[in-house]
């Protein structure tokens, strides 16, 4: 029986440790801000351990090691020293140190500004290069340069959201009618998963995004390509797109489709995920999404196109994949 308990405890510890890694783990830090927050957690945890051990050790001492009657002076000394002075010194020290590192979490960006707006249930992403007032519009994916601090401007459409990419930094609320800000300094190139961290409705848990960190040169090359018009070739797929009225909600720069109701699709095919991070960018997933978005994301405003034939759905999906 004891051996079985030990095995169970070992499996529990392994399962907990397995959850401490991955693209959406605070312990898989790839940015200066996430590293600082991990440091903050470690120091706060150490302070909590000091308090827990000290207070419980004192309790055990007076109840088990020295249970006899104490003098009033000694008893008051134990209560004041262990119950007031020690917690005050530890907590005040932790608070002062924590406040001292807060400015680093709100440091100014170094030129590039990214405006992210939380919609229901997707992300509108706009890039403002230094000196530019005209945004480069994208959606449902954030790309950032490594070794540079980027200003992040956060807004919300109809309901409160919260922007959080654990591997890059802390979470910040997005409130309708207000502009909140943060900045991020990624260090390690890679893909980090983000998530809305504030309940925002039926598909809150299905509102994610990939944050792709690129080397500086690769990011600048990507940004130039992202600013270009859509590569929307003539053909059956384009015909279906405009015939079905997709341009009434989506924009394709360089074409008559110029709506901002839904996500911008100008370079849709170059993204790493589909439907705000919940589906892989694969043909079958795209066909299924177009046919019935509500089956994947309850409450999604995009109408179902299940009246289209399988051939038309695959033709449209193939054409959208070419929008790189």
C-alpha positions in Angstrom: 0.0 0.0 0.0 2.8 2.4 0.9 4.6 1.6 -2.3 1.4 2.3 -4.3 1.1 5.7 -2.6 4.7 6.6 -3.4 4.1 5.7 -7.1 0.9 7.8 -7.1 2.7 10.7 -5.6 5.5 10.4 -8.1 3.0 10.4 -11.0 1.3 13.4 -9.6 4.6 15.3 -9.3 5.5 14.4 -12.9 2.1 15.5 -14.2 2.5 18.9 -12.4 6.0 19.3 -13.8 4.8 18.4 -17.3 2.3 21.3 -17.1 5.1 23.7 -16.4 6.5 23.7 -20.0 5.1 24.5 -23.4 4.3 27.5 -25.6 1.8 28.9 -23.1 3.7 28.3 -19.8 4.9 31.1 -17.6 8.0 29.0 -16.9 9.0 28.9 -20.6 10.1 32.5 -20.6 11.3 33.9 -23.9 11.2 37.6 -23.1 12.8 40.0 -20.6 9.4 40.7 -19.0 8.5 37.1 -18.5 12.0 36.4 -17.0 11.5 39.3 -14.6 8.0 38.0 -13.6 9.5 34.5 -13.0 12.1 36.2 -10.7 9.4 38.0 -8.9 7.5 34.8 -8.4 10.6 33.1 -7.0 11.4 35.9 -4.5 7.7 36.1 -3.4 7.6 32.3 -3.0 10.8 32.4 -0.9 9.3 35.1 1.3 6.1 33.1 1.8 8.2 30.0 2.7 10.1 32.1 5.3 6.9 33.3 6.9 5.3 29.9 6.8 8.3 28.1 8.4 8.8 30.8 10.9 5.3 31.1 12.1 4.5 27.4 12.2 7.9 26.7 13.8 7.1 29.3 16.5 3.6 27.7 17.0 5.1 24.2 17.3 7.7 25.5 19.7 5.2 27.0 22.2 2.7 24.1 21.9 5.0 21.1 21.7 8.6 21.9 22.7 7.7 24.3 25.5 4.1 23.8 26.5 4.5 25.0 30.0 3.1 28.3 31.3 5.0 31.4 30.1 5.5 34.7 31.8 3.4 37.5 30.5 6.5 39.4 29.2 7.8 36.3 27.2 4.3 35.6 25.8 3.9 39.2 24.6 7.4 39.1 23.1 6.5 35.9 21.2 3.2 37.4 19.9 4.6 40.8 18.9 7.9 39.5 17.5 6.6 36.4 15.7 3.1 37.6 14.8 3.7 41.3 14.0 7.3 42.3 13.6 8.5 39.4 11.5 5.5 39.4 9.0 5.8 43.2 8.7 9.5 43.1 8.0 9.2 40.3 5.4 6.0 41.7 3.7 7.3 45.3 3.6 10.6 44.1 2.1 8.8 42.1 -0.6 6.4 45.0 -1.3 9.2 47.5 -1.6 11.2 45.3 -4.0 8.2 44.4 -6.1 7.3 48.1 -6.5 10.9 48.8 -7.5 10.7 46.6 -10.6 7.3 47.7 -11.8 8.6 50.5 -14.0 10.6 48.0 -16.0 7.3 46.3 -16.8 5.9 49.5 -18.3 9.1 50.8 -20.1 8.6 52.8 -23.3 8.9 51.0 -26.6 11.8 51.6 -29.0 9.9 52.8 -32.1 7.4 50.2 -33.3 3.9 50.4 -31.9 1.4 47.6 -32.2 -2.3 48.3 -31.5 -4.3 45.2 -30.5 -8.1 45.3 -30.3 -10.0 42.5 -28.6 -13.1 41.6 -30.6 -15.7 38.8 -30.2 -13.8 36.5 -30.3 -10.7 37.4 -32.3 -7.8 39.9 -32.3 -7.5 42.9 -34.6 -3.7 43.7 -34.9 -2.3 46.9 -36.4 1.4 47.7 -36.8 2.6 51.4 -36.7 6.3 51.6 -37.8 8.3 54.5 -36.4 7.0 57.8 -37.8 4.0 56.2 -39.5 0.4 57.1 -38.8 -1.1 54.6 -41.3 -1.4 51.1 -39.8 -0.4 47.8 -41.4 -3.5 45.7 -40.6 -3.4 42.0 -39.7 -5.4 39.7 -37.4 -5.2 36.9 -34.9 -1.4 36.7 -34.8 1.2 38.9 -33.3 4.7 39.2 -34.7 7.5 40.9 -32.8 11.2 41.5 -33.3 13.7 39.9 -30.9 16.0 42.0 -28.8 13.8 45.1 -29.1 11.1 46.6 -26.9 7.8 47.1 -28.6 5.0 49.4 -27.5 1.7 47.5 -27.2 -1.5 49.6 -27.2 -4.6 47.6 -26.1 -8.2 48.3 -26.8 -11.5 46.4 -26.8 -14.6 46.4 -29.0 -17.8 45.6 -27.0 -16.7 43.7 -23.9 -13.7 43.5 -21.6 -10.8 41.2 -22.6 -7.3 40.6 -21.2 -4.2 40.2 -23.3 -1.7 37.6 -22.1 1.2 35.8 -23.7 2.7 34.1 -20.7 6.1 33.3 -22.4 6.7 37.0 -23.1 5.1 39.0 -20.2 2.3 39.6 -17.9 -1.4 40.2 -18.6 -3.1 43.5 -19.2 -6.9 44.2 -19.4 -8.5 45.6 -22.5 -11.5 47.8 -21.7 -14.0 49.3 -24.1 -13.6 53.0 -24.4 -10.2 53.1 -22.8 -6.6 52.6 -24.0 -4.3 50.6 -21.9 -0.7 49.9 -22.7 2.2 47.6 -22.0 5.5 46.9 -23.7 7.2 43.6 -24.5 10.9 42.8 -25.1 11.2 39.3 -26.6 14.6 37.7 -26.4 14.3 34.2 -28.0 12.8 33.7 -31.5 10.0 31.2 -31.6 6.2 30.8 -31.3 4.5 31.7 -28.0 0.8 31.1 -27.4 -1.3 33.8 -26.1 -4.8 33.8 -24.6 -7.6 36.1 -23.5 -7.4 36.0 -19.8 -10.7 37.7 -18.9 -14.1 36.0 -19.4 -15.6 37.7 -22.4 -18.5 35.5 -23.5 -19.4 32.2 -25.1 -16.1 31.6 -26.9 -13.8 33.1 -24.3 -11.8 29.9 -24.0 -11.4 29.8 -27.8 -9.9 33.3 -28.1 -6.1 32.6 -28.5 -3.3 33.8 -30.7 0.2 32.9 -31.7 2.9 35.4 -30.9 5.8 34.8 -33.4 9.1 36.3 -32.4 11.5 36.8 -35.3 15.1 38.0 -35.6 15.3 41.7 -36.3 16.1 41.3 -40.0 13.4 38.7 -40.5 10.8 40.8 -38.8 11.6 43.9 -41.0 11.3 41.7 -44.1 8.0 40.3 -42.9 6.6 43.7 -42.1 7.5 45.0 -45.6 5.7 42.0 -47.1 2.7 42.5 -44.7 2.3 46.1 -45.9 2.0 44.9 -49.5 -1.4 44.4 -51.2 -3.0 40.9 -51.3 -1.8 38.4 -53.9 -5.4 37.6 -54.9 -5.2 35.8 -58.2 -8.1 35.5 -60.6 -9.9 32.2 -60.7 -12.8 30.2 -59.3 -11.8 30.8 -55.7 -11.8 34.6 -56.1 -15.2 34.3 -57.9 -16.7 32.4 -55.0 -15.2 34.8 -52.4 -16.9 37.9 -54.0 -20.1 36.0 -55.1 -20.8 34.9 -51.6 -20.3 38.4 -50.2 -17.2 37.7 -48.1 -15.9 41.2 -48.9 -18.8 42.6 -46.9 -17.0 41.6 -43.7 -13.3 41.1 -44.7 -10.6 43.2 -46.3 -8.2 42.2 -49.0 -6.0 45.2 -49.7 -5.7 45.9 -53.4 -9.2 44.5 -54.1 -12.7 45.9 -53.8 -13.0 44.0 -50.4 -12.3 46.7 -47.8 -14.6 46.0 -44.8 -13.3 46.0 -41.3 -16.1 44.1 -39.7 -14.2 40.8 -39.5 -10.5 39.9 -39.6 -8.3 41.3 -42.4 -7.5 38.5 -44.8 -4.8 40.2 -47.0 -2.0 37.8 -46.0 -4.2 35.1 -44.5 -2.3 32.2 -45.9 1.0 33.2 -44.1 -0.5 32.9 -40.6 0.4 30.0 -38.3 -3.1 29.2 -37.1 -6.8 29.6 -38.0 -9.8 31.1 -36.2 -7.9 33.0 -33.5 -5.5 30.2 -32.6 -7.9 27.3 -32.2 -7.4 25.4 -35.5 -4.4 24.5 -37.5 -3.8 26.3 -40.8 -4.7 23.2 -42.9 -7.0 22.7 -45.8 -9.5 20.4 -44.0 -9.7 22.7 -41.0 -10.3 25.7 -43.2 -13.1 23.9 -45.2 -14.8 23.0 -41.9 -14.5 26.5 -40.6 -16.0 28.1 -43.7 -18.8 25.6 -43.7 -19.8 26.1 -40.1 -17.9 28.5 -37.9 -20.3 28.2 -35.0 -19.5 24.5 -34.6 -15.9 25.5 -33.7 -16.6 28.8 -32.0 -20.0 29.3 -30.4 -21.4 32.8 -31.0 -19.1 33.6 -33.9 -20.7 36.2 -36.1 -19.4 34.7 -39.3 -22.3 33.0 -41.1 -22.2 29.4 -42.1 -21.6 28.6 -45.7 -22.8 25.0 -45.6 -24.9 25.6 -48.6 -21.7 25.5 -50.8 -20.8 22.2 -52.4 -17.7 20.4 -51.1 -16.0 21.3 -54.4 -16.7 25.0 -53.9 -15.6 24.9 -50.3 -12.3 23.3 -51.2 -11.8 25.7 -54.1 -12.3 28.7 -51.8 -10.1 27.3 -49.1 -7.3 26.6 -51.6 -7.5 30.2 -52.9 -7.4 31.7 -49.4 -4.3 29.6 -48.7 -2.6 31.5 -51.6 -3.1 34.8 -49.8 0.5 35.0 -48.5 
